[in-house]
Amino acid sequence: MKQLGIKRLRYSMSIALACCIAGISVGCSEAASDDQSSAACAALQDLSLSNTSPLSASAMRFRENERPAIDTAGGKVDMPDYCRVQGAVRPQINFEIRLPLDDWNGKFYMAGCGGFCGRVMADKEGYSNAINVAVVRGYAAVTTDAGHWGTHAADGVWAYNNRSAELDYSYRVIPEVSRVAKAIVRGFYGRPEQYSYFSGCSNGGRMGAMAIQRYPDLFDGVLIGSPALDWRTLSMFSSWLVKANTGEDGKLMFDHRKTALLGDAVMAHCDIKDGLKDGQIDDPRKCDFEPETLQCPDGSGDTDCLTATEVDVVNKWYGGLPNTYGADWSYKVPFGSETYWPAWLTPPPGHPGGIYLFGDGLHKYLVYEKDPGPDYSPVDLNLDRYPAQLDYMRQFYRADNPDLSSFRASDGKVIFYQGLADPAAIPGATIGYYEDVREEMGGQAETDKFARLFLIPGAGHCWEPPEVSPNTFDPIAELENWVEHGIAPERIEAVRNNPTTGTARSRPLCAYPAIAKYKGEGSIEESSSFECSLSE
């Protein structure tokens, strides 16, 4: 546990004061009745916190037959009764914190938010940028909209000529919401949290990386998934992808109906590269599939082959952003990610893909010092001139500093995880950043003491369900064991849960650079048949 300093204690409020406000004479943390704990919760709305708008607080109690069931890696868990506190850090960062009314585990948990954020999604399902998976474990947990409202996660209009909101979103949200939420925790329970954790994926992963780089004392443990580490390079990459698939008439050139054809061909060619024909590509970097093998021989546009134009499109996607454009790492669409393309790259007509939506938002409203505005398009981008135009805004958004010495000195622990079939937050960037950290921090052995990376074969962006690959695991438990008990994760057991038949496949996720290697005997559906090995 980190040493509590005067700055943190400044916001402390004793439980006795909270109860006094509520007219209760006994300690709220020991209150025997539901009425007393509900009153103590309501008393939080009278907390006075600097730079914070008035709070609303109410006890959320459930009838047993109406209690929500939260999906976790271990199955469904009933939601406990909790104190719901909503508020805003000025000027405009909205948040919600949930405080278990009974059996608080003494810990604090902050979740990031994905994309451009824009909503307080306290009931978001799953592990990715969600808090209920922590609340059911007894955590006091907070989530936020990052300082603005948006109609969806790819809505960037809020940033148009709005530098204050951009700064809230880029970095200020992390220390400010943490400060206020921890003060509320102390006000309700009468003592500070014993351990503090952060978890985020995509932009939430960027927030986690920002925390360990800029605010190394805020959290004891941090989970960082598929992080969007550098909006500058991601905006270039999105423009590269959009321009590659946009014809002179403004229409998409790759026929979305051929996505499965391409994906099947990639899998058939590269599945065996790891020595097992098991329906998953363990390392896309070893795949050498050539799209030309699917090209229509007569130049036709049949649905069972690719036109020359479509071959050119996917070659540019797989080939990635040329390093001449200032990319720090490998930005390539990974082989094996085709099953996720309909949501990102090859949407059906009338359904905009994620890459196109996020590219629009970035270029129009977020990455330039002076926003071009709604009439601008990523297709208009001149990539040869572009990088130099982004230096000003990049200083706020980027979270790619490999020097984590301050976080290490604070005894912090961080687990990175990354889907190897992620077409949005590219695996090459996460791997590249981790390798930069490894070089900066003195090599693999030194880095392993506080930072580990786990790659998930076949997994898409932030828990997009894979077809066959195991990606269900419990990262919170792994981080807790490391932070609280000194047990560093060497391998994490992952499963693919089939709701009809139960667990269909289990595999180990190995701490990078180790890989899961088949022992040569036993079922390939069982994790026990694999070992984590540094040799191929």
VMD Tcl script that draws the C-alpha trace (Angstrom):
set ca {
  {0.00 0.00 0.00}
  {1.26 3.50 -0.87}
  {2.05 5.94 1.94}
  {-0.81 8.38 2.53}
  {0.35 11.98 2.25}
  {-0.97 15.28 3.56}
  {-2.40 16.16 0.16}
  {-4.59 13.08 0.16}
  {-5.63 13.54 3.78}
  {-6.78 17.07 3.13}
  {-10.03 15.75 1.72}
  {-10.62 13.30 4.55}
  {-13.94 13.42 6.35}
  {-14.60 11.26 9.35}
  {-17.52 8.88 9.44}
  {-18.62 10.53 12.66}
  {-19.18 13.81 10.83}
  {-21.15 12.09 8.09}
  {-23.37 10.49 10.72}
  {-23.73 13.77 12.58}
  {-25.07 15.36 9.42}
  {-27.52 12.48 9.13}
  {-28.50 12.65 12.80}
  {-26.96 9.29 13.66}
  {-25.01 8.82 16.84}
  {-23.16 5.58 16.10}
  {-20.40 4.99 13.59}
  {-21.86 4.56 10.11}
  {-19.37 1.87 9.19}
  {-20.80 -0.19 12.07}
  {-24.45 0.75 11.64}
  {-26.66 -2.26 12.18}
  {-29.76 -1.13 10.36}
  {-30.52 -0.45 6.73}
  {-32.03 2.90 7.72}
  {-28.78 4.03 9.27}
  {-26.62 3.08 6.30}
  {-29.12 4.67 3.91}
  {-29.05 7.87 5.96}
  {-25.25 7.83 5.99}
  {-25.32 7.50 2.20}
  {-27.73 10.41 1.83}
  {-25.48 12.49 4.10}
  {-22.76 12.39 1.46}
  {-24.63 14.97 -0.58}
  {-23.57 17.50 2.07}
  {-19.88 16.77 1.60}
  {-18.04 19.92 0.58}
  {-15.24 19.12 -1.87}
  {-13.13 21.69 -3.66}
  {-13.85 22.34 -7.33}
  {-16.81 19.97 -7.23}
  {-20.48 20.60 -7.94}
  {-23.06 19.43 -5.39}
  {-23.42 15.68 -5.02}
  {-26.52 13.52 -5.16}
  {-26.48 10.37 -3.06}
  {-29.00 7.59 -2.52}
  {-28.97 4.02 -1.27}
  {-29.74 1.44 -3.95}
  {-31.37 -1.59 -2.36}
  {-32.74 -4.54 -4.29}
  {-35.43 -7.06 -3.58}
  {-33.82 -10.47 -3.85}
  {-35.89 -11.45 -6.89}
  {-34.96 -8.16 -8.62}
  {-31.24 -8.08 -7.85}
  {-29.17 -7.64 -11.04}
  {-26.78 -10.47 -11.95}
  {-23.39 -9.25 -13.17}
  {-21.36 -11.29 -15.66}
  {-17.84 -12.06 -14.43}
  {-15.14 -14.48 -15.54}
  {-16.40 -16.90 -12.91}
  {-20.06 -16.63 -13.91}
  {-22.93 -14.42 -12.81}
  {-22.68 -12.70 -9.42}
  {-25.50 -10.84 -7.67}
  {-25.11 -7.09 -7.41}
  {-24.85 -5.96 -3.78}
  {-26.76 -3.05 -2.29}
  {-24.75 0.12 -2.72}
  {-24.66 3.85 -2.14}
  {-24.89 5.67 -5.47}
  {-23.18 9.06 -5.58}
  {-23.27 11.30 -8.64}
  {-21.52 14.60 -9.11}
  {-19.28 16.70 -11.32}
  {-15.76 18.03 -11.09}
  {-15.77 21.55 -12.46}
  {-16.09 22.62 -15.10}
  {-17.84 19.57 -16.54}
  {-16.46 16.13 -15.61}
  {-19.44 14.03 -14.53}
  {-18.93 10.87 -12.50}
  {-20.73 8.16 -10.58}
  {-19.26 6.20 -7.69}
  {-20.82 3.10 -6.16}
  {-20.05 2.28 -2.53}
  {-21.06 -1.15 -1.16}
  {-23.35 -0.68 1.82}
  {-22.05 -3.90 3.37}
  {-18.78 -5.80 3.15}
  {-16.58 -3.12 1.58}
  {-13.27 -4.79 0.77}
  {-11.29 -1.67 1.69}
  {-10.26 -0.97 -1.91}
  {-10.87 1.68 -4.59}
  {-11.37 1.05 -8.32}
  {-11.53 3.57 -11.16}
  {-12.60 2.58 -14.67}
  {-11.58 4.36 -17.84}
  {-13.92 5.06 -20.73}
  {-13.67 3.96 -24.35}
  {-13.51 5.90 -27.60}
  {-14.23 9.58 -27.06}
  {-16.23 8.74 -23.91}
  {-19.14 11.18 -23.48}
  {-21.44 9.24 -21.15}
  {-21.36 8.00 -17.57}
  {-21.87 4.29 -18.22}
  {-22.11 2.96 -14.69}
  {-24.06 -0.13 -15.77}
  {-21.77 -1.06 -18.64}
  {-21.47 -4.83 -18.90}
  {-18.30 -6.90 -18.88}
  {-14.77 -5.96 -17.83}
  {-13.93 -3.32 -20.43}
  {-14.25 0.17 -18.87}
  {-16.89 -1.14 -16.46}
  {-17.30 -0.83 -12.69}
  {-19.94 -3.39 -11.69}
  {-17.42 -6.23 -12.05}
  {-15.50 -4.47 -9.27}
  {-18.52 -3.55 -7.14}
  {-19.58 -7.22 -6.90}
  {-16.10 -7.93 -5.47}
  {-16.65 -5.34 -2.74}
  {-14.85 -2.39 -4.34}
  {-15.87 1.24 -4.13}
  {-15.80 1.99 -7.84}
  {-16.10 5.12 -9.98}
  {-16.65 5.85 -13.66}
  {-16.85 9.09 -15.64}
  {-17.80 10.73 -18.95}
  {-14.33 12.36 -19.18}
  {-15.74 15.87 -19.19}
  {-18.35 16.09 -21.95}
  {-21.50 14.59 -23.43}
  {-21.60 12.64 -26.69}
  {-24.31 10.77 -28.56}
  {-22.01 7.73 -28.92}
  {-18.38 6.76 -28.29}
  {-17.22 8.03 -31.69}
  {-18.96 11.42 -31.42}
  {-16.23 14.08 -31.39}
  {-18.35 17.19 -31.94}
  {-17.95 18.16 -28.27}
  {-14.26 18.94 -28.91}
  {-14.92 21.47 -31.69}
  {-13.05 24.63 -30.62}
  {-13.34 23.46 -27.00}
  {-9.84 23.28 -25.54}
  {-11.07 22.97 -21.95}
  {-13.02 19.82 -22.76}
  {-10.09 18.42 -24.72}
  {-7.77 18.86 -21.74}
  {-10.29 17.24 -19.40}
  {-10.56 14.28 -21.75}
  {-6.87 13.96 -22.49}
  {-5.47 13.85 -18.95}
  {-7.17 16.02 -16.29}
  {-10.02 13.56 -15.72}
  {-7.66 11.01 -14.15}
  {-6.31 12.90 -11.12}
  {-9.45 14.99 -10.58}
  {-12.01 12.19 -10.52}
  {-9.62 10.07 -8.47}
  {-9.21 12.89 -5.94}
  {-12.91 13.47 -5.48}
  {-13.90 9.79 -5.50}
  {-11.33 8.89 -2.86}
  {-12.55 11.74 -0.69}
  {-16.09 10.36 -0.94}
  {-14.80 6.91 0.00}
  {-13.17 8.35 3.11}
  {-16.28 10.35 3.92}
  {-18.53 7.29 3.78}
  {-16.37 4.61 5.38}
  {-14.41 6.79 7.78}
  {-11.05 5.55 6.55}
  {-9.05 5.68 3.33}
  {-8.81 2.87 0.84}
  {-6.09 0.32 1.52}
  {-5.40 -0.32 -2.16}
  {-6.23 1.68 -5.26}
  {-6.70 0.26 -8.77}
  {-7.40 1.53 -12.29}
  {-8.69 -0.47 -15.26}
  {-9.32 0.67 -18.81}
  {-9.38 -0.56 -22.40}
  {-8.95 1.31 -25.71}
  {-9.05 5.01 -24.75}
  {-9.48 3.69 -21.21}
  {-6.17 1.91 -21.76}
  {-4.66 5.21 -22.84}
  {-5.95 6.70 -19.59}
  {-4.29 3.89 -17.65}
  {-1.01 4.50 -19.46}
  {-1.37 8.22 -18.78}
  {-1.85 7.45 -15.09}
  {1.34 5.42 -14.70}
  {3.35 7.97 -16.71}
  {2.05 11.31 -15.37}
  {0.50 10.35 -12.02}
  {2.58 7.41 -10.77}
  {1.39 7.67 -7.16}
  {-2.37 7.53 -7.80}
  {-2.83 3.77 -8.15}
  {-1.19 0.67 -6.70}
  {-2.20 -1.46 -9.67}
  {-3.27 -0.66 -13.23}
  {-4.88 -2.81 -15.95}
  {-4.25 -1.51 -19.49}
  {-6.05 -3.18 -22.39}
  {-5.63 -2.52 -26.14}
  {-4.48 1.05 -25.44}
  {-4.92 3.91 -27.90}
  {-1.53 5.26 -26.86}
  {-1.03 7.95 -29.48}
  {-4.03 9.64 -31.12}
  {-1.70 11.35 -33.61}
  {-0.47 8.11 -35.17}
  {-3.87 6.44 -34.84}
  {-5.42 9.35 -36.73}
  {-2.85 8.89 -39.49}
  {-3.52 5.17 -39.53}
  {-7.28 5.68 -39.73}
  {-6.79 8.06 -42.64}
  {-4.55 5.49 -44.34}
  {-7.23 2.81 -43.97}
  {-10.07 5.07 -45.14}
  {-8.18 6.44 -48.14}
  {-7.18 2.90 -49.18}
  {-10.84 1.84 -49.41}
  {-12.47 5.00 -50.76}
  {-12.98 5.41 -54.49}
  {-13.09 8.64 -56.47}
  {-16.87 8.53 -56.17}
  {-16.59 8.51 -52.38}
  {-17.86 4.93 -52.06}
  {-16.12 2.03 -50.32}
  {-14.33 -0.22 -52.78}
  {-14.09 -3.51 -50.87}
  {-17.31 -5.52 -51.12}
  {-18.33 -6.25 -47.53}
  {-19.84 -9.58 -48.63}
  {-16.33 -10.91 -49.33}
  {-15.02 -10.39 -45.80}
  {-15.77 -13.98 -44.76}
  {-14.19 -15.31 -47.97}
  {-10.97 -13.48 -47.17}
  {-11.02 -14.45 -43.49}
  {-11.51 -18.14 -44.31}
  {-8.59 -18.05 -46.74}
  {-6.30 -16.37 -44.20}
  {-7.21 -18.92 -41.54}
  {-6.73 -21.86 -43.89}
  {-3.24 -20.62 -44.82}
  {-1.94 -19.44 -41.44}
  {-3.70 -21.58 -38.83}
  {-0.99 -24.25 -38.98}
  {1.90 -21.79 -38.60}
  {2.01 -22.41 -34.85}
  {2.06 -26.18 -35.32}
  {-1.61 -26.77 -34.51}
  {-4.63 -26.67 -36.76}
  {-7.04 -25.37 -34.17}
  {-8.96 -22.54 -35.78}
  {-6.88 -19.71 -34.33}
  {-3.79 -17.80 -35.42}
  {-1.47 -17.57 -32.43}
  {0.88 -14.97 -33.94}
  {-0.37 -12.89 -36.90}
  {3.16 -11.60 -37.46}
  {4.11 -15.03 -38.81}
  {1.26 -15.13 -41.32}
  {2.41 -14.73 -44.92}
  {-0.93 -14.96 -46.72}
  {-1.01 -13.23 -50.13}
  {-4.41 -11.77 -51.11}
  {-3.47 -12.18 -54.77}
  {-4.31 -15.88 -54.41}
  {-7.98 -14.85 -54.25}
  {-7.89 -12.50 -57.24}
  {-10.48 -13.18 -59.91}
  {-8.63 -14.74 -62.87}
  {-10.78 -13.08 -65.52}
  {-10.98 -9.66 -63.90}
  {-14.62 -10.19 -62.95}
  {-16.18 -9.06 -59.72}
  {-17.71 -12.34 -58.59}
  {-18.43 -12.76 -54.90}
  {-16.17 -15.83 -54.64}
  {-13.01 -13.94 -55.58}
  {-11.43 -10.48 -55.17}
  {-11.11 -7.82 -57.82}
  {-7.70 -6.28 -58.45}
  {-8.94 -3.17 -56.65}
  {-10.00 -5.18 -53.60}
  {-6.64 -6.96 -53.52}
  {-4.94 -3.55 -53.51}
  {-7.15 -2.38 -50.64}
  {-6.39 -5.31 -48.33}
  {-2.70 -5.28 -49.23}
  {-2.55 -1.70 -47.98}
  {-4.42 -2.66 -44.83}
  {-2.20 -5.65 -44.08}
  {0.93 -3.75 -45.14}
  {0.17 -0.92 -42.74}
  {1.13 2.70 -42.36}
  {4.58 3.33 -43.88}
  {7.15 4.41 -41.29}
  {7.97 7.41 -43.47}
  {4.87 9.01 -41.95}
  {6.34 9.07 -38.47}
  {4.81 5.90 -37.03}
  {6.76 4.84 -33.95}
  {5.65 1.22 -34.13}
  {4.08 -1.24 -36.56}
  {0.58 -0.09 -37.50}
  {-0.79 -2.95 -39.58}
  {-4.21 -4.58 -39.66}
  {-3.41 -8.05 -38.29}
  {-4.09 -11.24 -40.21}
  {-6.87 -13.14 -38.46}
  {-8.82 -10.00 -37.57}
  {-11.22 -10.36 -40.51}
  {-14.04 -11.72 -38.33}
  {-14.18 -8.26 -36.68}
  {-13.99 -6.21 -39.87}
  {-17.77 -5.74 -40.36}
  {-17.81 -3.59 -37.21}
  {-14.67 -1.65 -38.13}
  {-13.52 -1.83 -41.77}
  {-16.08 -3.51 -44.02}
  {-19.53 -2.46 -42.78}
  {-22.64 -3.28 -44.77}
  {-24.30 -0.40 -46.61}
  {-25.94 2.08 -44.28}
  {-23.80 1.05 -41.28}
  {-20.70 3.19 -40.78}
  {-17.67 1.24 -39.58}
  {-15.82 2.17 -36.43}
  {-12.61 3.17 -38.23}
  {-14.51 5.64 -40.39}
  {-16.44 7.11 -37.46}
  {-13.41 7.54 -35.21}
  {-11.30 8.83 -38.09}
  {-13.91 11.49 -38.79}
  {-14.04 12.58 -35.16}
  {-10.28 12.71 -34.76}
  {-9.59 14.71 -37.89}
  {-12.48 17.12 -37.66}
  {-12.39 17.96 -33.97}
  {-9.54 16.52 -31.86}
  {-6.04 16.31 -33.29}
  {-5.42 19.75 -34.81}
  {-4.60 22.86 -32.83}
  {-7.25 24.63 -34.92}
  {-10.09 22.23 -35.67}
  {-10.97 21.93 -39.41}
  {-14.59 21.31 -38.48}
  {-17.48 19.24 -39.86}
  {-16.70 19.72 -43.56}
  {-13.28 18.09 -43.33}
  {-12.69 14.43 -44.19}
  {-9.82 11.99 -43.54}
  {-9.79 11.41 -47.28}
  {-8.60 15.02 -47.70}
  {-5.51 14.37 -45.59}
  {-2.03 14.90 -47.01}
  {-0.05 12.30 -45.08}
  {3.28 13.78 -46.18}
  {2.53 17.05 -44.40}
  {0.32 15.74 -41.64}
  {2.62 14.67 -38.76}
  {4.14 18.12 -38.24}
  {0.68 19.65 -37.95}
  {-0.16 17.57 -34.90}
  {2.67 18.28 -32.50}
  {0.70 20.81 -30.45}
  {-2.27 18.57 -29.60}
  {-0.14 15.46 -29.37}
  {1.49 16.73 -26.18}
  {-1.88 16.47 -24.41}
  {-3.17 13.12 -25.70}
  {-0.08 10.96 -26.01}
  {0.61 8.29 -23.41}
  {3.67 6.60 -24.92}
  {6.49 7.62 -22.57}
  {8.49 4.42 -21.86}
  {10.14 5.85 -18.75}
  {8.09 4.32 -15.93}
  {10.75 4.73 -13.25}
  {8.51 6.84 -11.00}
  {5.73 4.27 -11.15}
  {8.21 1.50 -10.39}
  {9.63 3.52 -7.50}
  {6.12 3.85 -6.04}
  {5.91 0.04 -6.03}
  {3.15 0.12 -8.64}
  {2.24 -2.90 -10.78}
  {0.77 -2.85 -14.29}
  {-0.67 -5.58 -16.50}
  {-1.05 -4.88 -20.21}
  {-3.29 -7.12 -22.32}
  {-3.89 -7.02 -26.06}
  {-6.01 -8.98 -28.53}
  {-3.84 -10.18 -31.40}
  {-6.75 -9.91 -33.84}
  {-7.64 -6.33 -32.87}
  {-8.25 -4.23 -36.02}
  {-8.71 -0.99 -34.05}
  {-6.00 -0.62 -31.37}
  {-3.31 -2.39 -33.36}
  {-1.30 -5.15 -31.59}
  {1.95 -3.92 -33.12}
  {1.64 -0.62 -31.26}
  {1.07 -2.23 -27.85}
  {3.92 -4.69 -28.39}
  {6.15 -1.88 -29.66}
  {5.44 0.27 -26.63}
  {6.06 -2.57 -24.19}
  {9.38 -3.33 -25.88}
  {10.30 0.36 -25.57}
  {9.51 0.16 -21.84}
  {11.62 -2.96 -21.56}
  {14.58 -1.22 -23.19}
  {14.16 1.95 -21.12}
  {13.72 0.15 -17.80}
  {16.76 -2.10 -18.00}
  {15.68 -5.23 -19.81}
  {13.13 -8.00 -19.43}
  {14.05 -9.11 -15.91}
  {13.81 -5.59 -14.50}
  {10.59 -4.85 -16.38}
  {9.02 -8.10 -15.21}
  {9.27 -6.83 -11.63}
  {6.47 -4.32 -12.22}
  {5.07 -4.53 -15.79}
  {3.86 -7.52 -17.80}
  {2.16 -7.94 -21.16}
  {-0.28 -10.70 -22.11}
  {-1.23 -11.27 -25.75}
  {-4.56 -12.96 -26.54}
  {-4.61 -14.93 -29.82}
  {-7.75 -14.46 -31.89}
  {-9.20 -11.77 -29.62}
  {-10.51 -8.51 -31.04}
  {-10.90 -5.10 -29.49}
  {-11.59 -5.03 -25.74}
  {-13.37 -8.35 -25.28}
  {-15.05 -8.62 -28.66}
  {-16.03 -12.31 -28.56}
  {-13.75 -14.53 -30.65}
  {-15.19 -17.46 -32.56}
  {-12.93 -20.13 -31.08}
  {-10.15 -18.47 -29.10}
  {-10.25 -18.25 -25.29}
  {-10.35 -14.66 -24.08}
  {-12.36 -14.86 -20.85}
  {-10.11 -14.39 -17.85}
  {-10.03 -12.50 -14.58}
  {-7.47 -9.69 -14.81}
  {-8.56 -8.09 -11.55}
  {-7.67 -11.20 -9.55}
  {-4.27 -11.44 -11.24}
  {-3.47 -7.81 -10.44}
  {-4.70 -8.14 -6.85}
  {-2.45 -11.15 -6.26}
  {0.54 -9.25 -7.61}
  {-0.08 -5.99 -5.72}
  {-1.27 -7.43 -2.43}
  {0.56 -10.74 -2.21}
  {3.60 -10.31 -4.43}
  {2.54 -13.12 -6.79}
  {3.54 -11.98 -10.27}
  {1.47 -13.51 -13.09}
  {3.46 -15.93 -15.28}
  {0.44 -17.42 -17.03}
  {-3.24 -16.55 -16.91}
  {-5.85 -19.19 -17.56}
  {-8.32 -18.13 -20.25}
  {-11.45 -19.91 -21.42}
  {-13.99 -19.61 -24.18}
  {-17.39 -20.00 -22.58}
  {-20.11 -21.58 -24.68}
  {-23.45 -20.79 -23.01}
  {-24.95 -24.02 -24.34}
  {-22.21 -26.57 -23.68}
  {-20.08 -24.83 -21.05}
  {-16.35 -24.26 -21.41}
  {-15.36 -25.19 -24.95}
  {-11.65 -24.41 -24.85}
  {-9.07 -23.24 -22.34}
  {-5.57 -21.96 -23.02}
  {-2.87 -20.20 -21.02}
  {-2.05 -16.59 -21.74}
  {1.68 -16.24 -21.21}
  {3.68 -13.27 -19.97}
  {5.41 -11.78 -23.02}
  {7.67 -12.78 -24.68}
  {6.74 -16.36 -23.71}
  {4.15 -18.15 -25.82}
  {1.75 -21.02 -25.19}
  {3.35 -24.16 -26.61}
  {1.64 -27.54 -27.01}
  {3.38 -30.22 -24.96}
  {2.79 -32.84 -27.63}
  {0.14 -34.82 -25.78}
  {-3.28 -34.24 -24.32}
  {-6.32 -32.46 -25.69}
  {-5.67 -29.21 -27.51}
  {-8.90 -27.97 -25.90}
  {-7.34 -28.10 -22.41}
  {-4.96 -25.54 -20.95}
  {-3.08 -28.29 -19.11}
  {-1.76 -29.52 -22.46}
  {0.20 -26.29 -22.96}
  {3.21 -24.70 -21.33}
  {4.55 -21.16 -21.48}
  {7.82 -21.28 -23.36}
  {10.37 -18.78 -24.65}
  {11.27 -21.14 -27.51}
  {9.05 -21.85 -30.48}
}
mol new
graphics top color blue
foreach p $ca { graphics top sphere $p radius 0.5 }
foreach p [lrange $ca 0 end-1] q [lrange $ca 1 end] { graphics top cylinder $p $q radius 0.2 }
display resetview
